[in-house]
Amino acid sequence: MQYLYLGIAIVAEVIATSFLKQSDGFRHIGPTLIMAAGYIVAFYFLSLALRDIPTGVAYAIWSGVGIVLIATVAWVFQGQRLDAPAMIGMALIVAGVAVMNIWSKTAAH
């Protein structure tokens, strides 16, 4: 269940971050409200996930998956382009999270 909570937290954070850009410095109320609600949901579900997942592991997963998802959302919906070094860097982050979760005794299995 804790990984479901973490997944919900990550998706909510990605949505919130996407709308943070759309809020244009909080000048547009609709995107600002969606952004605020997204961060509230994200941190609530992260707090639930942290009951069972070690903080460092949860944050590594949150960061790694979040980076890839927000970069994908920015590419698809905001026209952001990623060059080869950016793609390689994100792949290394994902690989690091995978290594930690597969082989580390720190990760909650």
C-alpha positions in Angstrom: 0.0 0.0 0.0 2.9 2.4 0.8 4.1 2.3 -2.8 0.6 3.1 -4.0 0.6 6.1 -1.7 4.0 7.2 -3.0 2.7 6.8 -6.6 -0.3 9.0 -5.9 2.1 11.6 -4.3 4.3 11.6 -7.3 1.5 12.0 -9.8 -0.1 14.8 -7.7 3.3 16.6 -7.5 3.8 16.3 -11.3 0.4 17.8 -11.9 1.0 20.5 -9.4 4.4 21.4 -10.9 2.9 21.5 -14.4 0.2 23.9 -13.2 2.8 26.0 -11.3 4.2 26.9 -14.7 0.7 27.7 -16.0 0.0 29.9 -13.0 2.5 32.4 -14.3 3.7 33.5 -10.9 0.3 33.0 -9.3 -1.3 35.5 -11.7 -3.9 33.0 -13.0 -6.2 31.8 -10.3 -7.4 28.5 -11.9 -3.9 27.0 -12.4 -2.8 28.4 -9.0 -5.7 26.6 -7.2 -4.9 23.3 -9.1 -1.3 23.7 -8.2 -2.0 24.3 -4.5 -4.4 21.3 -4.3 -1.9 19.1 -6.1 0.9 19.9 -3.6 -1.5 19.3 -0.7 -2.5 15.9 -2.1 1.2 15.1 -2.9 2.5 15.9 0.6 -0.4 14.1 2.3 0.2 10.9 0.4 3.9 11.2 0.8 3.4 11.4 4.6 1.4 8.2 4.4 4.1 6.5 2.3 6.7 7.5 4.9 5.0 5.4 7.5 6.7 2.3 6.0 9.2 3.5 3.4 12.5 5.0 4.7 12.7 8.7 4.0 15.8 8.5 1.8 14.3 5.7 -0.3 11.0 7.4 -0.7 12.6 10.7 -1.7 14.9 9.0 -4.2 11.9 7.4 -5.9 9.9 10.6 -5.7 12.8 12.6 -7.3 13.7 10.1 -9.9 10.2 9.3 -11.1 9.2 12.9 -10.8 12.0 14.2 -12.9 11.2 11.8 -15.7 7.5 12.5 -15.5 7.7 16.3 -15.3 10.2 16.3 -18.2 7.8 14.2 -20.3 4.9 16.4 -19.4 6.9 19.5 -20.3 8.0 17.9 -23.6 4.4 16.8 -24.6 2.4 19.8 -23.3 4.9 22.7 -23.1 7.2 22.2 -26.0 10.3 21.7 -24.0 13.0 19.8 -25.9 15.6 17.6 -24.2 19.1 17.0 -25.7 21.1 13.8 -25.4 22.9 14.8 -22.2 19.6 15.6 -20.5 18.2 12.2 -21.5 21.4 10.4 -20.4 21.3 12.2 -17.1 17.7 11.2 -16.5 18.4 7.6 -17.4 21.2 7.6 -14.8 18.9 8.9 -12.2 16.3 6.2 -13.0 19.1 3.6 -12.9 20.3 4.8 -9.5 16.8 4.6 -8.1 16.4 1.0 -9.6 19.8 -0.1 -8.1 18.8 1.3 -4.7 15.4 -0.5 -4.8 16.6 -3.8 -6.1 19.9 -4.3 -4.2 19.9 -2.0 -1.2 19.0 -3.4 2.2 17.8 0.1 3.1 14.8 -0.1 0.7 11.5 -1.4 2.2 10.8 -4.7 0.3 
